[in-house]
């Protein structure tokens, strides 16, 4: 059974959650962004389902360069990768990852 979790930037729908993997749909409202963050162990893949936005991510030599994200594109975010996503339009992202404790996420800004 899926569950909806409200966030300051929109909401997420958790559609799969077991001992091997977790699947979510992130809905980021137009003009909002997820926190600048990284994960110690989480390895995630994002598929842009709908909308447009921008992403910034490490490694250090490319950090600060914005990449435009569009429907149909996918991005892998390995552990220890600093990242943030902004929504130009309402943005829906399918995120699939390994299962890690809630303490795995490190927010670098709110």
ABEGO torsion letter per residue (X at the ends): XBBBBBBAAEBBBBABBBAABBBBBBBBBBGBBBBBBBBAABBBBBBBABEBBBBBBOBAAABGBBBBBBBGBBBBBBBGBBBBBBBABBBBBBBBBBBBBAAABBBABX
